[in-house]
C-alpha cells in the first residue's frame, strides 16, 4: 500500500475531535448512495417498461408488413407469401385483413378492429394461436361461413362462424363463450349522388377469448378467419397485407429491402419500428432526462465531499507541513485528498448498487410498481437491472466525486511548511 492511500484511509477514520468532518463524510456517502441507487432503479424501470411494451407489441403485431402502395387489395397474395417466405431473414409469412367494425350484442355496442387470419398458415405467423385464454380455435373453421348483406337483407339461416374477442372487449360487450355478436362494416358504393355508405353485417359466435397483455389490443381487437374477413369487406379473394415474422427484429430494414425487391413495383412496407416510433422516441427522451436529473442529484451529494475535504485540509495543515518537510511532494499531497474523495465515491456507489438491487428485487417479487393498464397498456412493470447500467452509473458517481476533490486537493498541495508551522 502506498503511503498516500494509507494516510487517506487514516484520515477517513472517525475521531472525537473530527466529529463534524465524520458527520459530513457520512452525509456525503449517504447522498451518493441514494443518488446511485435512485438512478439505477429509474433506469431499471424504464428498461423494464420498454422491454415489456416492446415484447407485447411484437407478440401482437407483425415485424414487417407488405401492402399495396394505393392500399388496394393484394390479389396474388398466395404466390407472394411463397416468395417472401423464401427471403433470408423471414421466419414466417401470412395474409391478413384489418376491418374496422361496430360490434353489437343486444343493447351493447363497441367499436373494434377485426383481424382476419389464415388458419392454414404457419402458427408462428399468427399470434392469435398463442393468445387464446378461453375457447377452442378449431371452432373457427368448423362452422359454415355466414351471409353478409345490408340491414334490410337479413341473410340466410346459415350458422355464424367463430370470432375470438379480446378480454376487455368481451367485458365491455358483456358477452361470454358461444354468445352471438353482430359485426357491421361501413363500406361505400357509387351512386348518382356520389359515394354512399353501404353497411355490411355478419353474425359471429364467440369461439374464444384472448389476452395479449396489452390493453390497447385486448380492448379493441378481435380475430376472425381470413375468408370471413374477405366476405365481410366484400372485396373478393384479396388480402389487405402480408405480415411477416423476422428472425432478427433489429434487421427489419434490410429484410424489407429484400422483400420489396421480390414483390416488385406497386408495393411498400411498414415495420414495427416505424409504427411505434413515437412511443420509443418518448421512452428514449425520458431515459435521457432521468439520467440528467439523477446525475445532478449525485453532483449535489458530491458537494459534501468538497466541504469534507476543505475542512480536512484546514484541520490537517500541520500534518501536511510535516509531510512536506519529510520530503512529500505537492502531487503526493494532492493524491492523498483525491484518494479520500474517490474512496467516499466508491463506498457510496457500492452501497447505492446494493440498495438498488434490493429495491428492484422487492419490486419484482411483490409487484410493487403497478400502473393503470388503460393508460400505459401494461398493468405492472418488471424492473430490469442491467450490468452495463450499474457499471455506468457507478463510474459516473466516482468521476463526479473525483471532480469534487480537485479544489481541496489543490489547496492542500499549496500548503508550505514554513507558513503552516510558523506559530507552532
Secondary structure, 3 states (H helix, E strand, C coil): CCHHHHHHHHHHCCCHHHHHHHHHHHHHHHHHHHHHHHHHHHHHHHHHHHHHHHHHHHHHCCCEEEEECCCCCECCHHHHHHHHHCCCCEEEEEEEEEEEEEEEECCEEEEEEEEEECCCCCHHHCCHHHHEEEECCCHHHHCCCCCCECCCCCCCCCCCEEEEEEHHHHHHHCCCCCCEEEEEEEEEEEECCEEEEEEEEEEEEEEEEECCCCHHHHCCEEEEEHHHHHHHHCCCCCECEEEEEECCHHHHHHHHHHHHHHHCCCEEEEEHHHHCHHHHHHHHHHHHHHHHHHHHHHHHHHHHHHHHHHHHHHHCHHHHHHHHHCCCCHHHHHHHHHHHHHHHHHHHHHHHHHHHHHHHHHHHHHCCCECCHHHHCCCECCCCCCHHHHHHHHHHHHHHHHHHCHHHHHHHHCCCHHHHCCCC
